Amino acid sequence: MATSNDLQAALKPFHQRASEAEERLARLEAAIATTKDSGNEELSNKVAEMQRMLEDAKAQQLAEREKALKEVKWATEENVKLRYRITHLVRALKKADIDLASK
């Protein structure tokens, strides 16, 4: 029994140091986990912000495309109208020239 008590007494400082080391390790792991979480959160926020910016840019591009298509449609319709007018004006001019020449 004396040797068992002596052995426990000799090992007591080692057990105490091991317990302290485990506590420090637990605190370090908690600090690292907190840092990782805040780093991941910051990264997630940046990714979310970039996704919002991309969605905004896509929406703006779609609006500009729709506007351009409307303008092209309007220009095409206007072109058809003007061609129709030109055709009739040329026809009227030829008729006027013929009428003038026959007088």
ZAVEXVEX-760698 format. One record per residue: residue number from 1; y, x, z of N, C-alpha, C in turn. Coordinates in steps of 0.1 Angstrom, whole numbers, plus 5000, padded with zeros to 4 digits. Layout:
BEGIN
(site NUM; (Y; X; Z); (Y; X; Z); (Y; X; Z)),
...
This chain:
BEGIN
(site 1; (4988; 5008; 5000); (5000; 5000; 5000); (5013; 5008; 5000)),
(site 2; (5012; 5019; 5007); (5024; 5028; 5007); (5027; 5033; 4993)),
(site 3; (5017; 5036; 4986); (5020; 5041; 4972); (5025; 5030; 4963)),
(site 4; (5020; 5018; 4965); (5025; 5007; 4958); (5040; 5004; 4960)),
(site 5; (5044; 5005; 4973); (5058; 5003; 4977); (5066; 5015; 4972)),
(site 6; (5061; 5027; 4972); (5068; 5038; 4967); (5070; 5037; 4952)),
(site 7; (5059; 5033; 4945); (5060; 5031; 4931); (5071; 5020; 4927)),
(site 8; (5071; 5009; 4935); (5080; 4999; 4932); (5095; 5004; 4935)),
(site 9; (5096; 5011; 4945); (5109; 5017; 4949); (5114; 5027; 4938)),
(site 10; (5105; 5034; 4933); (5108; 5044; 4923); (5112; 5037; 4909)),
(site 11; (5105; 5026; 4907); (5107; 5019; 4894); (5119; 5009; 4895)),
(site 12; (5124; 5006; 4907); (5135; 4997; 4909); (5147; 5000; 4901)),
(site 13; (5152; 5013; 4901); (5164; 5016; 4893); (5162; 5014; 4878)),
(site 14; (5149; 5017; 4874); (5146; 5015; 4859); (5147; 5001; 4855)),
(site 15; (5141; 4992; 4864); (5141; 4978; 4862); (5156; 4973; 4861)),
(site 16; (5164; 4978; 4871); (5178; 4973; 4871); (5185; 4978; 4859)),
(site 17; (5183; 4990; 4854); (5190; 4995; 4842); (5185; 4987; 4830)),
(site 18; (5172; 4984; 4830); (5167; 4976; 4818); (5173; 4962; 4818)),
(site 19; (5175; 4956; 4830); (5181; 4943; 4831); (5195; 4943; 4826)),
(site 20; (5203; 4954; 4831); (5217; 4955; 4826); (5217; 4957; 4811)),
(site 21; (5208; 4965; 4806); (5208; 4968; 4791); (5205; 4955; 4784)),
(site 22; (5196; 4947; 4789); (5193; 4934; 4782); (5205; 4925; 4782)),
(site 23; (5213; 4925; 4794); (5225; 4916; 4795); (5235; 4921; 4785)),
(site 24; (5237; 4935; 4784); (5247; 4940; 4774); (5243; 4937; 4760)),
(site 25; (5230; 4938; 4757); (5225; 4934; 4744); (5227; 4920; 4741)),
(site 26; (5225; 4911; 4750); (5227; 4897; 4748); (5242; 4894; 4745)),
(site 27; (5251; 4901; 4753); (5265; 4899; 4750); (5269; 4904; 4736)),
(site 28; (5264; 4916; 4732); (5267; 4921; 4719); (5261; 4912; 4708)),
(site 29; (5249; 4907; 4710); (5244; 4898; 4700); (5253; 4885; 4699)),
(site 30; (5257; 4880; 4710); (5266; 4868; 4710); (5279; 4871; 4703)),
(site 31; (5285; 4883; 4705); (5297; 4887; 4699); (5295; 4889; 4684)),
(site 32; (5284; 4895; 4680); (5282; 4896; 4665); (5280; 4883; 4659)),
(site 33; (5272; 4874; 4665); (5270; 4861; 4660); (5283; 4853; 4658)),
(site 34; (5292; 4855; 4668); (5305; 4848; 4667); (5313; 4854; 4655)),
(site 35; (5313; 4867; 4654); (5320; 4874; 4643); (5314; 4870; 4630)),
(site 36; (5301; 4869; 4629); (5295; 4865; 4616); (5299; 4851; 4613)),
(site 37; (5298; 4842; 4623); (5301; 4828; 4621); (5316; 4826; 4616)),
(site 38; (5325; 4834; 4622); (5339; 4832; 4618); (5341; 4839; 4604)),
(site 39; (5334; 4849; 4601); (5334; 4855; 4588); (5329; 4846; 4577)),
(site 40; (5317; 4840; 4581); (5311; 4830; 4571); (5320; 4818; 4570)),
(site 41; (5326; 4814; 4581); (5335; 4802; 4580); (5347; 4805; 4571)),
(site 42; (5353; 4817; 4573); (5364; 4822; 4565); (5360; 4822; 4550)),
(site 43; (5348; 4828; 4547); (5343; 4829; 4534); (5341; 4815; 4528)),
(site 44; (5335; 4806; 4536); (5333; 4792; 4532); (5346; 4785; 4529)),
(site 45; (5356; 4787; 4537); (5370; 4782; 4534); (5375; 4786; 4521)),
(site 46; (5374; 4799; 4518); (5379; 4805; 4506); (5371; 4799; 4494)),
(site 47; (5358; 4798; 4495); (5350; 4792; 4484); (5354; 4778; 4482)),
(site 48; (5356; 4770; 4493); (5360; 4756; 4491); (5374; 4755; 4485)),
(site 49; (5383; 4764; 4489); (5396; 4764; 4483); (5396; 4767; 4468)),
(site 50; (5387; 4777; 4464); (5386; 4781; 4450); (5380; 4769; 4442)),
(site 51; (5370; 4762; 4448); (5364; 4750; 4442); (5374; 4739; 4439)),
(site 52; (5383; 4737; 4449); (5394; 4727; 4448); (5403; 4731; 4437)),
(site 53; (5407; 4744; 4436); (5416; 4749; 4426); (5409; 4747; 4412)),
(site 54; (5396; 4750; 4411); (5389; 4748; 4398); (5389; 4733; 4394)),
(site 55; (5386; 4725; 4404); (5386; 4710; 4400); (5400; 4706; 4396)),
(site 56; (5410; 4711; 4403); (5424; 4707; 4398); (5427; 4712; 4384)),
(site 57; (5423; 4724; 4381); (5425; 4730; 4368); (5417; 4722; 4357)),
(site 58; (5405; 4718; 4361); (5397; 4710; 4351); (5404; 4696; 4349)),
(site 59; (5409; 4690; 4360); (5416; 4677; 4358); (5428; 4679; 4350)),
(site 60; (5436; 4689; 4352); (5448; 4692; 4344); (5445; 4694; 4330)),
(site 61; (5434; 4702; 4327); (5430; 4705; 4313); (5426; 4692; 4307)),
(site 62; (5419; 4683; 4314); (5414; 4670; 4308); (5426; 4662; 4305)),
(site 63; (5436; 4661; 4314); (5448; 4653; 4311); (5456; 4659; 4299)),
(site 64; (5457; 4672; 4298); (5464; 4678; 4286); (5456; 4675; 4273)),
(site 65; (5443; 4676; 4274); (5435; 4673; 4262); (5437; 4658; 4258)),
(site 66; (5437; 4649; 4267); (5439; 4635; 4264); (5453; 4633; 4258)),
(site 67; (5463; 4639; 4263); (5476; 4638; 4258); (5477; 4644; 4244)),
(site 68; (5471; 4655; 4242); (5471; 4661; 4228); (5463; 4652; 4218)),
(site 69; (5452; 4646; 4222); (5445; 4637; 4214); (5454; 4625; 4210)),
(site 70; (5461; 4620; 4220); (5470; 4609; 4217); (5481; 4613; 4207)),
(site 71; (5487; 4625; 4209); (5497; 4630; 4200); (5491; 4632; 4186)),
(site 72; (5479; 4637; 4185); (5473; 4639; 4171); (5470; 4625; 4165)),
(site 73; (5466; 4616; 4173); (5463; 4602; 4167); (5477; 4596; 4162)),
(site 74; (5487; 4597; 4170); (5500; 4592; 4166); (5505; 4599; 4153)),
(site 75; (5504; 4612; 4153); (5508; 4620; 4141); (5500; 4616; 4129)),
(site 76; (5487; 4614; 4130); (5479; 4610; 4119); (5483; 4596; 4114)),
(site 77; (5485; 4587; 4123); (5490; 4573; 4119); (5503; 4574; 4112)),
(site 78; (5512; 4581; 4118); (5525; 4583; 4112); (5524; 4589; 4098)),
(site 79; (5516; 4599; 4096); (5514; 4605; 4083); (5509; 4595; 4073)),
(site 80; (5499; 4587; 4077); (5494; 4576; 4068); (5505; 4567; 4064)),
(site 81; (5514; 4563; 4073); (5525; 4554; 4070); (5535; 4561; 4060)),
(site 82; (5538; 4573; 4063); (5547; 4580; 4054); (5541; 4582; 4040)),
(site 83; (5529; 4585; 4039); (5522; 4587; 4026); (5523; 4574; 4018)),
(site 84; (5521; 4563; 4025); (5522; 4550; 4019); (5536; 4547; 4014)),
(site 85; (5546; 4550; 4022); (5560; 4549; 4018); (5563; 4557; 4005)),
(site 86; (5558; 4570; 4006); (5561; 4579; 3995); (5555; 4574; 3982)),
(site 87; (5542; 4569; 3983); (5536; 4564; 3971); (5544; 4552; 3965)),
(site 88; (5549; 4543; 3973); (5557; 4532; 3968); (5570; 4536; 3963)),
(site 89; (5576; 4546; 3970); (5589; 4551; 3966); (5588; 4558; 3952)),
(site 90; (5578; 4566; 3950); (5575; 4573; 3937); (5573; 4563; 3926)),
(site 91; (5565; 4552; 3929); (5563; 4542; 3920); (5576; 4535; 3916)),
(site 92; (5584; 4532; 3926); (5597; 4525; 3924); (5606; 4534; 3916)),
(site 93; (5606; 4547; 3919); (5615; 4556; 3911); (5610; 4557; 3896)),
(site 94; (5597; 4557; 3894); (5592; 4558; 3880); (5596; 4545; 3873)),
(site 95; (5595; 4534; 3880); (5599; 4521; 3874); (5614; 4520; 3870)),
(site 96; (5622; 4526; 3880); (5636; 4526; 3878); (5640; 4535; 3866)),
(site 97; (5633; 4546; 3865); (5635; 4556; 3854); (5631; 4549; 3840)),
(site 98; (5620; 4542; 3840); (5616; 4535; 3828); (5626; 4524; 3825)),
(site 99; (5631; 4516; 3835); (5640; 4506; 3832); (5653; 4511; 3827)),
(site 100; (5658; 4523; 3833); (5670; 4529; 3829); (5669; 4534; 3815)),
(site 101; (5658; 4540; 3812); (5656; 4546; 3798); (5655; 4535; 3788)),
(site 102; (5650; 4523; 3791); (5649; 4512; 3782); (5662; 4505; 3779)),
(site 103; (5672; 4507; 3787); (5685; 4500; 3786); (5694; 4508; 3777)),
